[in-house]
Amino acid sequence: MVALIRQAVTWLERWHGEAQQRSPLPGPVPLPPVAPAPRGLDAASLMEDLDPLVRGSYNPWHPGAMAHLDPPPNSASVVGELVCAWLNNNMLAEELSPLLSQLERRLLGWIAHRLGMGEGAGGVMASGGTLCTITALVTARHQRGLDGQQACLYASADCHSSLAKALRVMGLPAAALRLVPTDASGRLDPHRLDEALAQETEPILAVVATAGTTIRGAVDPIGPMADICHRRGLWLHVDGAIGAVCGLSQRHQGRVAHLGCADSLTMNPQKWLGIAKASAMVLLRQPQALADTFAAPLAYMEPARGVHGGDCGLQGTRPAEVLKLWLGLRHLGQQGIDELLDGALQRAQTLRHDLAPLPLVMPSGDLHIVCFRPGTAGSSEAWSRRTREQLLDQGLMLSRPLYRGQRYLKAVLGNPATGVEQIATVVGTVSASLAR
């Protein structure tokens, strides 16, 4: 095993050294054989098989990788992933992960407290933000005594697709998701929310505030929404998959003010802090609600000192993903967290400033996401496709989301390797495309 790891490290060093010369989005690469060979392969042959897979994969290490919420991984979290795999502990039960179960409870309790959710707050990790959101909303439904009943969910018109999936999982119709209009800044309008809630005739399982919408990075007014929920006795969930990490920094917690008012909250350190995937969590002011909702007998396990991890969510068997989160945060330190947030926000500000003189529609945002399209009449579909291809030819990858019936180009500025050169090239290419 040690010999194989050494071989892998040698190849990783090679791949990493070449990453900035390879495009963020590779061209076609033939897939290696998928079936097991008649006899097992040695380390060198395994690395040869891996090589085309690496070269054919999305390349977050390139400074032009600005399309999505996927920065290069934190190096210590990569080591944590390796150690996690070697330990092969199972977070299903404390007997199978004795110290790591304690680590998860302690670390998530610290994060929840740091975000303002209170001394007793805590939660559980799960494989991605969608699963965390489903976990939170199933918990909300159970805590409100609505299991098996028709109920509805209120959220911003720009909310994430995971809410629709949560409704499907709970056996609720798509129409149970009530979309509240946003203001000019892309934030849910709390006055419109309050009006809609006053007229609702079905039970309400939760209200969802989004701390960082996917396309423009808007943060809903969590404080006013919390006031409404408190007055009406409703559960408030915050989808903070993108923006909640700002709450870990004193310099930037104002961007996501009042996170601590949430009954439940989703956060994904993989999206901005670069913790290797998957790294996501659901946090609750009263984490015992997770066990109240999901606990099932584990008669084949010794009793836990607290609550088994498998009793705290939809997942039973799961790896100790807390290890890479803990190691990555220890590696970054508070200064490193602040610097990652500072850098991304500054790059976004620079891009916005440099694009501002151009004839573009550029919706405002609160985080490190910049989206834009031409302001003149014409096909945003054709323009966005053509301009994206021109950017890709120069090693710059932006995404092309559909937002309110129009195609935009979107840059996510969370990649620390992205510099002023790449930003200037984006601006120059967009400017030239508008002149045609």
C-alpha positions in Angstrom: 0.0 0.0 0.0 2.8 2.4 0.9 4.5 1.7 -2.4 1.3 2.3 -4.3 0.7 5.6 -2.5 4.3 6.7 -3.3 3.7 5.9 -7.0 0.4 7.9 -6.8 2.2 10.9 -5.2 4.8 10.9 -8.0 2.0 11.0 -10.6 0.1 13.6 -8.7 3.1 15.8 -8.7 3.4 15.4 -12.5 -0.3 16.1 -13.1 -0.3 19.1 -10.8 2.7 20.5 -12.6 0.9 20.3 -15.9 -2.5 21.5 -14.6 -2.0 25.2 -15.6 -1.1 24.1 -19.1 -4.2 22.0 -19.5 -7.6 23.6 -20.3 -10.1 23.8 -17.4 -12.5 21.9 -19.7 -10.6 19.2 -21.6 -11.3 17.9 -25.1 -12.4 14.3 -25.7 -10.1 11.7 -24.1 -10.6 7.9 -24.7 -11.9 6.1 -21.7 -9.6 3.4 -20.4 -10.8 -0.2 -20.0 -13.5 -0.5 -17.4 -13.7 -4.3 -16.7 -11.1 -6.0 -14.4 -8.1 -7.5 -16.2 -7.7 -11.2 -16.0 -4.9 -10.6 -13.5 -4.5 -7.7 -11.1 -2.4 -4.8 -12.3 0.8 -3.6 -10.7 1.2 0.0 -9.4 2.8 1.3 -12.6 -0.1 -0.1 -14.8 -2.7 1.3 -12.5 -1.1 4.8 -12.8 -1.1 4.4 -16.6 -4.8 3.6 -16.5 -5.4 6.6 -14.3 -3.6 9.0 -16.5 -6.3 9.5 -19.2 -9.0 9.8 -16.6 -7.1 12.7 -14.9 -6.3 14.4 -18.2 -10.0 14.1 -19.3 -11.4 15.5 -16.1 -12.6 19.0 -15.2 -9.4 20.9 -14.1 -10.1 23.2 -11.1 -6.4 24.0 -10.7 -6.3 26.1 -13.9 -6.4 29.9 -13.2 -9.1 30.1 -15.8 -11.5 27.8 -14.0 -14.2 30.3 -13.1 -17.4 28.5 -14.2 -18.6 26.8 -11.0 -18.4 26.7 -7.2 -15.5 24.2 -7.3 -12.2 25.7 -6.3 -9.0 23.7 -6.1 -9.0 21.4 -3.0 -7.3 22.5 0.2 -4.1 20.3 0.4 -4.6 19.3 4.0 -8.1 18.1 3.3 -6.8 15.9 0.5 -4.5 14.3 3.1 -7.5 14.0 5.4 -9.3 12.2 2.6 -6.5 9.7 2.2 -6.3 9.1 6.0 -10.1 8.8 6.2 -10.0 6.0 3.5 -7.1 4.2 5.3 -8.9 4.3 8.6 -12.1 3.1 6.9 -14.2 4.0 10.0 -17.9 4.1 9.7 -19.9 7.0 11.1 -23.0 4.8 11.3 -22.2 4.0 15.0 -19.8 5.2 17.6 -18.4 1.7 18.1 -17.2 1.9 14.5 -15.8 5.4 14.7 -15.2 6.2 18.4 -13.1 9.3 18.3 -14.2 10.5 14.9 -17.9 10.5 16.1 -16.9 12.8 19.0 -14.8 15.0 16.6 -17.8 15.5 14.3 -20.1 16.4 17.2 -17.5 18.8 18.7 -16.5 20.5 15.4 -20.0 21.0 14.1 -21.1 22.3 17.5 -18.2 24.8 17.3 -19.3 25.9 13.8 -22.9 26.2 14.8 -22.0 28.3 17.8 -19.6 30.4 15.7 -22.6 31.1 13.3 -24.7 32.3 16.3 -27.0 29.3 16.7 -26.3 28.9 20.4 -24.3 26.8 22.8 -26.3 23.6 22.4 -26.5 23.7 18.6 -24.9 21.1 16.4 -25.6 18.8 13.5 -24.4 16.1 11.2 -22.4 15.9 8.0 -23.9 14.4 4.8 -22.9 13.9 1.2 -23.6 17.3 -0.4 -25.9 20.2 0.2 -29.0 18.6 -1.4 -28.9 15.8 1.0 -28.4 18.2 3.9 -31.4 20.3 2.8 -33.6 17.2 2.5 -32.5 16.1 6.0 -33.4 19.5 7.4 -36.8 19.7 5.8 -37.8 16.1 6.7 -36.8 17.1 10.3 -38.9 20.2 10.1 -41.9 18.3 8.9 -41.6 15.7 11.6 -41.0 18.3 14.4 -44.1 20.2 13.2 -46.2 17.1 13.4 -46.9 17.1 9.6 -45.7 13.6 8.7 -48.0 12.0 6.1 -50.0 15.3 5.7 -50.2 17.7 2.8 -48.0 20.7 3.6 -46.2 23.5 1.7 -42.8 25.2 1.7 -42.0 28.9 1.1 -38.8 30.1 -0.6 -37.4 32.7 -2.9 -38.1 32.6 -6.6 -34.3 32.1 -7.0 -34.1 29.2 -4.6 -32.0 26.0 -5.3 -33.4 23.0 -7.0 -32.8 20.9 -3.9 -36.0 22.2 -2.5 -38.0 20.6 -5.3 -36.1 17.3 -4.7 -37.0 17.5 -1.0 -40.7 17.8 -1.8 -40.4 14.8 -4.1 -38.7 12.7 -1.3 -41.5 13.7 1.1 -44.2 12.7 -1.3 -45.4 16.3 -1.8 -46.4 17.8 -5.2 -44.3 20.3 -7.0 -47.0 22.9 -6.4 -46.2 22.7 -2.6 -43.2 24.9 -3.2 -44.5 28.4 -3.0 -42.1 30.9 -4.7 -41.9 34.4 -3.3 -40.9 37.2 -5.6 -37.5 38.9 -5.2 -36.5 42.5 -5.2 -34.2 44.3 -7.6 -31.2 42.8 -5.7 -32.4 39.2 -6.1 -33.4 38.9 -2.4 -36.7 37.5 -1.3 -39.2 40.3 -0.5 -40.2 39.8 3.2 -43.3 41.9 2.9 -44.6 39.7 0.0 -43.7 36.6 2.1 -45.7 37.9 5.1 -48.7 38.6 2.8 -48.6 35.1 1.2 -48.2 33.4 4.6 -51.3 35.3 5.9 -53.4 33.9 3.0 -52.1 30.3 3.1 -54.7 27.7 3.8 -52.4 24.6 4.0 -50.0 23.7 6.8 -46.5 25.2 6.3 -43.6 22.9 7.0 -40.9 25.6 6.7 -39.8 28.9 5.2 -36.4 28.8 3.4 -34.0 31.7 3.2 -31.2 31.4 0.7 -27.7 32.7 1.8 -26.2 32.9 -1.7 -28.4 32.1 -4.7 -26.7 30.0 -7.3 -26.6 32.3 -10.3 -26.1 35.8 -8.8 -25.1 35.1 -5.2 -27.9 37.1 -3.5 -28.5 36.7 0.2 -32.1 36.8 1.4 -33.0 39.1 4.4 -32.6 36.5 7.1 -33.4 38.8 10.0 -36.8 40.0 8.8 -37.7 36.5 7.6 -36.8 35.1 11.1 -39.0 37.8 12.7 -41.9 36.7 10.5 -41.3 33.0 11.2 -41.1 33.7 15.0 -44.3 35.7 15.0 -46.1 33.0 13.1 -44.6 30.0 14.8 -42.9 28.7 11.6 -39.6 26.8 11.1 -36.9 28.8 9.3 -34.3 26.9 7.3 -31.4 28.7 5.8 -29.8 27.3 2.6 -26.3 28.6 3.3 -24.6 26.1 1.0 -22.7 28.9 -0.8 -22.6 31.8 1.6 -22.8 30.5 5.2 -19.0 30.2 5.4 -18.9 34.0 5.6 -20.3 33.6 9.1 -16.9 32.1 10.2 -15.2 35.4 9.5 -15.7 38.5 11.6 -14.9 40.6 8.6 -17.6 39.1 6.4 -20.3 37.8 8.8 -22.4 40.9 8.0 -23.0 39.6 4.5 -25.0 36.7 6.0 -26.3 38.5 9.1 -28.7 36.7 11.5 -27.7 33.1 10.4 -28.1 32.2 14.1 -31.8 32.8 13.9 -32.3 29.7 11.8 -33.9 26.6 13.2 -31.8 24.6 10.6 -29.0 25.6 8.3 -27.0 24.0 5.4 -23.4 24.8 4.9 -20.9 23.5 2.3 -17.2 24.2 3.1 -16.3 22.5 -0.2 -17.7 25.4 -2.2 -15.6 28.3 -1.0 -13.0 27.0 1.5 -11.9 24.2 -0.9 -12.4 21.3 1.5 -12.2 18.2 -0.7 -15.6 16.9 -1.7 -17.9 16.0 -0.2 -17.9 18.4 2.7 -21.4 19.5 3.7 -23.4 19.7 6.9 -26.8 20.4 8.3 -26.9 22.4 11.6 -29.8 22.7 14.0 -30.4 24.9 17.0 -31.7 21.8 18.7 -29.8 18.9 17.2 -31.7 16.3 19.2 -34.5 16.8 16.6 -32.4 14.8 14.1 -32.4 11.7 16.3 -36.1 12.3 17.1 -36.8 12.2 13.4 -34.4 9.5 12.0 -33.4 7.2 14.9 -34.0 3.5 14.1 -32.9 0.5 16.2 -29.3 -0.5 15.8 -29.6 -3.7 17.9 -26.3 -5.1 16.5 -24.3 -2.1 18.0 -23.2 -1.2 21.4 -25.1 1.8 22.8 -23.6 5.2 22.1 -22.5 7.7 24.7 -24.5 10.2 22.8 -26.4 9.4 19.6 -25.2 7.2 16.9 -24.3 9.0 13.6 -26.7 6.7 11.7 -29.5 8.0 13.9 -29.0 11.6 12.8 -29.9 11.6 9.2 -30.8 9.7 6.1 -27.4 8.1 5.7 -26.4 5.0 7.6 -22.9 4.0 6.5 -20.8 7.0 5.6 -17.1 7.9 5.7 -15.6 10.2 8.3 -15.7 13.3 6.1 -15.2 15.4 9.3 -11.6 14.4 9.2 -10.7 16.3 6.1 -12.9 19.3 7.2 -11.1 19.4 10.6 -7.7 19.0 9.1 -8.4 21.5 6.4 -9.6 24.2 8.8 -6.7 23.5 11.1 -4.4 24.0 8.1 -6.1 27.2 7.1 -6.5 28.8 10.5 -8.7 31.9 10.9 -6.3 34.0 8.9 -6.4 31.6 6.0 -10.3 31.5 6.1 -10.3 35.3 6.0 -7.8 35.4 3.2 -9.8 33.0 1.0 -13.0 35.0 1.5 -11.1 38.3 1.0 -9.5 37.2 -2.2 -12.7 35.8 -3.8 -14.7 38.9 -3.0 -11.9 41.3 -4.2 -11.7 39.4 -7.5 -15.4 39.6 -8.0 -15.3 43.3 -7.2 -12.6 43.8 -9.8 -14.5 42.0 -12.5 -17.7 43.9 -11.7 -15.8 47.2 -11.8 -14.0 46.4 -15.1 -17.2 45.2 -16.8 -19.3 48.1 -15.6 -18.5 50.5 -18.5 -19.7 47.8 -21.0 -23.4 47.7 -22.3 -24.3 44.7 -20.1 -27.1 43.7 -17.8 -25.2 42.7 -14.7 -27.5 41.7 -11.8 -26.1 42.7 -8.4 -24.9 40.1 -5.9 -23.7 39.8 -2.3 -20.9 37.2 -2.7 -18.2 36.2 -5.2 -20.4 35.5 -8.2 -20.7 37.8 -11.3 -23.2 37.1 -14.1 -23.9 39.3 -17.1 -25.5 39.4 -20.6 -25.8 42.1 -23.3 -28.1 44.9 -22.6 -29.1 45.4 -26.2 -31.8 43.5 -28.0 -30.7 40.2 -29.5 -30.2 36.6 -28.7 -28.5 36.0 -25.4 -28.4 32.3 -26.3 -26.2 32.8 -29.4 -24.0 35.5 -27.8 -23.4 33.5 -24.6 -22.5 30.4 -26.6 -20.2 32.2 -29.0 -18.5 34.2 -26.2 -18.0 31.2 -24.0 -16.3 29.4 -26.8 -14.0 32.3 -27.4 -13.1 32.4 -23.7 -12.5 28.6 -23.7 -10.1 29.1 -26.6 -8.0 31.3 -24.2 -8.2 28.8 -21.3 -11.0 30.6 -19.5 -14.1 28.7 -18.4 -17.3 30.5 -17.5 -20.7 28.9 -17.2 -23.8 29.8 -19.2 -26.8 29.7 -16.8 -30.4 30.3 -17.8 -31.8 33.0 -15.6 -35.3 34.5 -15.9 -35.6 33.4 -19.6 -32.2 34.8 -20.6 -28.8 33.2 -21.0 -26.0 34.8 -18.9 -22.3 34.2 -18.6 -21.3 33.6 -15.0 -17.9 33.8 -13.3 -17.3 32.3 -9.8 -14.2 34.0 -8.4 -13.4 31.4 -5.7 -10.3 30.0 -7.4 -7.2 31.5 -5.7 -5.1 30.9 -8.8 -7.3 33.4 -10.8 -5.4 36.7 -11.1 -5.7 40.1 -12.8 -4.4 38.6 -16.1 -7.4 36.2 -16.3 -9.9 38.9 -15.3 -8.5 41.3 -17.9 -8.7 38.7 -20.6 -12.4 38.0 -19.7 -13.2 41.7 -19.9 -11.3 42.1 -23.2 -13.0 39.1 -24.8 -16.5 40.2 -23.6 -15.9 43.7 -24.8 -14.8 42.5 -28.3 -17.8 40.2 -28.5 -20.2 43.1 -27.8 -18.6 45.2 -30.6 -19.6 42.7 -33.3 
